[in-house]
Amino acid sequence: MDVTLDLLRAENERLRRRVAELEQAEAQHRQTVLSTRPIHEQFIWEGMTDAVVVSDPQGTILAANSAFCKLYNISLHELIGQPYSSILPYNDPETALARYKELFANPDASSNVVQTFRHRNGRLMTIESRIGFIIDNGDRIAMYSIIRDITAQRQIEEELHRSQSLLHAFLDYSPAIIDVRDRRGNHVLFSRRAAELLNLNPEQLVDSEYVVNFADDFMAAWHAYDQAVLHTGTIVQVEEHVKVNSEQRSFALTIFPVYDTQGRISHIGSIATDITELLQVEAAYRSLVEQSLQGLVILQDERVVFANEAVVTMTGHSMSELFACTIDTFSSDVHPDDLEMLYEHYQDVLHQRSPPEKNTVRHIRYRFRRADGELRWFESAATPIIYRGNDALQIASLDVTERKSIEDAMHAERATLQRQVEVQTADLRHTNTALRRAMRVKDEFLAMMSHELRTPLNTILGMTEALRDEVYGKLNERQQHGLQMIETSGQNLLALINDILDVTRIEAGQVQLNLQEVLIHEVCRSALRMVESAARHKQIDVSFEIAPSARVIRADVSRLKQILINLLSNAVKFTPEKGRIGLDISGDMPQQCISFVVWDTGIGIPPDRMDQLFKPFVQIDSSLSRNFEGTGLGLTLVRSLIELHGGSVSVESTPGSGSRFTVTLPMYANTQHVVHPDTQTSLVVANGSKNNAGATDDPRPHILLVEDNPSNSRIIEDYLNIYGYRVSTVTNGMAALTSITTLTPRLVLLDIQIPDIDGLEVLRRIRTDSRVASLPIIALTAHGLPDDHERLLAAGATASLSKPISLKQMMHAIASNLS
C-alpha cells in the first residue's frame, strides 16, 4: 500500500513539471508571435498618440508603446511582466484580476469603455479605452487596450453643459423677449417668453422669421433696425407700440450686434421688455402729479426739466418761464435772509450730507416772491432722484402762508397762555406753600393738642392708679369705687382722644401700615379678650369660629386688632343683655382674601340710616334721649383702616334682629416669620445694655426723671419711691445733660416735649457721649403717633411709652432694663 502511494506521488510530480514546461513553452511562443511583427506594424505601434498595452490571459503585461508609458508615467522596463491590475481603477488587486479575466473570457466584451480613476500622481483621470484580442490558431493569446486620456475633453464638455444650462435657465425665466438671429433673419436662440407671447411652439421659431402676430409696419421697422445694426455695428434702443394677439402692447426694444472670433458680425440679438403696465402707471402718476396741489419741480444740471401746474399757480410764472429758469433765476425770487439757508439745504441733499433718517424727509421753510411781487411762505423738501437716466433733484413745495399765519397766531396765543400758566403756577406755588404751612401748623397743633390733652389726663390716670394702689394710704370701698369711676371716665376720654387723632391723621395721609405676617386666630382671640369683660357684664354669649383655610394674613397687627375691637365693642354695646355676638373667619384661596364677619342679635340699623353709617361724628341714635354713648368715630376709623389695607367692608342689618359686618382683606399669605399678636404691646423695647456707673451709699437704684409737668413728676416720684427706687427730677434738656454726667443714674425717664432742648436732641447728645452712651433711656411721649416709637428708637431711646402712662407698665419697662 505504501509503495503504491509513493509511485502515485512521483507520477503526480512528473505531470506537474510537464504542465509547467508546456505553459512556459506556450508563453514563449506567444511572445515570439508578438515580437515577430512586421517592421511597419512596429512603426505604427510606436507612432500612435493613443496609449496601447498588450497582456496575456493571466493578466501579465507583455508589451506597451511609448504613449502608454507617458500616460501612466512609468518606464517600459518597470511595466513588462507586471499584472495588468496595477493600471486598472480598482483598489483591490483580486477584484481587478477577476474583472480582467472575466473581460478576457467574455466573447461579447464591450469594445469601448469610459472610466474615471485616480492617477498614481494623485489627480483624477478620465480615460476612454477600446479593447481587442490577438488571435493565434483561433485562440485568444493576448488582449490589447487602446487608451485615450479624455479628462480635458470631459471638463470642457461639462463646462459647456453648465454654461448651456445657465443660458437656458436665463432664457426660460427671463420676463423679457430675448432672441438671437443669423444674418438672414433666422432665429437660432430665443427665450420662453418669446414663444409664449407669440403663441408658438419652440420648433416653429427655430430657423424661421416673425411672420405672424406682428403688424407689417412693425416688421418693416424691425428689419430696418436689423440692417442698421448689421451695417453700422451700433446698438439701437427704441420704444415700439404694437398689437400682439389683437392686444395693444408697448415694448422697450434693444437690438445689438453679436461678433464671431474674427470680429465680424455673425448674428443679431434683441431684448424686448414689455413696458405696457409701466407706461400705464407712469401715465397715472403723471396725471396725479399734474392734478396735485403740491408743486413738483425737477432740476437737472441746474435747470428746470419738469414742473407741474401747481408750480405755475404757486409762483405766478408760466410753464415756458419755468422751463427757462436756472438755479440763479430761481434764487433771485427767494428772500435774501433765507437764501443761504436754502442753498445749504439743497447742497446737503445733492451731496448726501446729513442724510435724513429712514422714512423721514427734511422740510425747510423760506419766503418766495411771486411774479406779481407778493411775498409768500413756501415749505419744500428736496430729494435726489434719477430722471431719464441721469442724476436730478426733485423739489416738492407747498404754499403755507395761511398756515404760517395761523401758527404765528397760535404761538402768540401759546406764549400768552404760557405767561398765564406761569402766573397761575406762581399763585399755586404760593397757595401750596401756604397749604404746606397750614398742614405743618395743623400737624403741630395736633401734636400740641395731643400733648396738652394727654398730659393732664396722664396726671388724672396716674394719680388714680397710685391712689388705687394705696400709695398715699389706705382707702375704703366707697373711695375705691369713686376712683374706679374716675379711671373709667379717663380711659373713655383717652379712647376719644385717640379716635379723633387717628381719624385726623388718616385724613391727612399721615398713617402708614407696618405690614407683617400674622396668625389670624391669635389676633382674633386677643381682640375677643378685650371685649370679654363687657360681654360678661351684660351676660352676652360670645361665639368664635375660624375656617382651616384662614391661617395667615399680611396686615398691620395693631390696626387689624383695632378694627376687630371696634366692631366687637359696637356689637356688645348695641346688643341687649343675654343676647349673642360672634366672630366668624373664612378664607377664599382662589380670590386670595380673608373675610372677618362680626355679627350680633342687637337693635339693628334702620335702612334709611345705612348711608350715614361710616360718616364721622354721626350716631345712629342721635336723639337727645339716646340710649347709647359714643362719638360716631369708631366705624369711620374702621373703614379708613380697612381701605388702607386694600380691603372693603359691607353691612347687612335688620332692625330688631341684629347686624352683620363683613370685612374682606387681601391675604398675601406667607407662613414664614409669623408675628404673634399677643406679644405686641404699646411698649416697644430696643436693644440696650446695663449701666453700672454712679455707685452711691444709697443702695436703691437711682433713676433720673426729666419731666416739666409738676403733677406728672410728683406722681411718678411717689410711685417709684414706694417700689424702692431713688428718683432725681429735672425739668429741661440742659439740666438733664448735666445731671446724667454728675448724678450718674442707672436709668433715665425722659419726656420728649421739654423746655430748652427737646428730648430728641437730648437723646442724640447722650448717645454721642462715650461716658454715658450705653445708659438705658425710656422715652415718654404724649403724641401717641405709631411712628413716634420708631423715631425715638432711631434717635437712641432704649424703649418708649405713650402718655397717659400706665404706672404698672412703666415699672415693667424699668425692671426689664435694670434686671
Salt bridges, closest charged atoms under 4 A:
ASP6 OD1 - ARG9 NH1 3.17
GLU11 OE2 - ARG14 NH2 2.25
GLU13 OE2 - ARG16 NH2 2.45
GLU13 OE2 - ARG17 NH1 3.51
GLU21 OE1 - ARG18 NH1 3.52
GLU26 OE2 - ARG30 NH2 2.27
ASP50 OD2 - ARG148 NH2 2.88
ASP136 OD2 - HIS29 NE2 2.94
ASP149 OD2 - ARG123 NH2 3.35
GLU157 OE1 - ARG154 NE 3.62
GLU159 OE1 - ARG162 NH2 2.26
ASP172 OD2 - ARG192 NH2 3.69
ASP179 OD2 - ARG181 NH1 2.68
ASP179 OD2 - HIS187 ND1 2.85
ASP182 OD2 - ARG184 NH2 3.96
ASP226 OD1 - ARG181 NH2 2.88
GLU247 OE2 - ARG249 NH1 2.94
ASP260 OD2 - ARG264 NE 3.49
ASP274 OD2 - ARG193 NH2 3.97
ASP274 OD2 - ARG249 NH2 2.68
GLU277 OE2 - ARG249 NH2 3.18
GLU321 OE1 - HIS317 ND1 3.38
ASP333 OD2 - HIS317 NE2 3.53
ASP337 OD2 - HIS335 ND1 3.80
ASP338 OD2 - ARG367 NE 2.93
ASP348 OD1 - ARG353 NE 2.95
ASP372 OD2 - ARG370 NH2 3.25
GLU374 OE2 - ARG376 NH1 2.88
GLU379 OE2 - ARG365 NE 2.96
GLU379 OE1 - ARG403 NH1 3.60
ASP399 OD2 - ARG376 NE 3.00
GLU402 OE2 - ARG376 NH2 3.07
GLU407 OE1 - ARG365 NH1 2.63
ASP408 OD1 - LYS404 NZ 3.06
GLU452 OE2 - HIS451 ND1 3.60
GLU465 OE2 - LYS808 NZ 3.53
ASP469 OD2 - LYS808 NZ 3.10
GLU470 OE1 - LYS474 NZ 3.40
GLU487 OE1 - ARG468 NH1 2.52
ASP502 OD1 - ARG505 NH2 2.58
ASP502 OD2 - ARG559 NH1 3.43
GLU517 OE2 - ARG554 NH1 2.57
GLU522 OE2 - HIS521 NE2 4.00
GLU522 OE1 - HIS676 ND1 3.12
GLU532 OE2 - ARG536 NH1 3.51
ASP678 OD2 - ARG529 NH2 2.88
ASP698 OD2 - ARG700 NH2 3.15
ASP698 OD2 - ARG726 NE 3.56
GLU707 OE1 - LYS803 NZ 3.03
ASP718 OD2 - ARG714 NE 3.06
ASP751 OD2 - LYS803 NZ 3.26
GLU761 OE1 - ARG764 NH1 3.74
GLU761 OE2 - ARG765 NE 3.13
ASP769 OD2 - ARG771 NH2 2.92
ASP788 OD2 - HIS783 ND1 3.85
ASP788 OD1 - ARG791 NH2 2.76
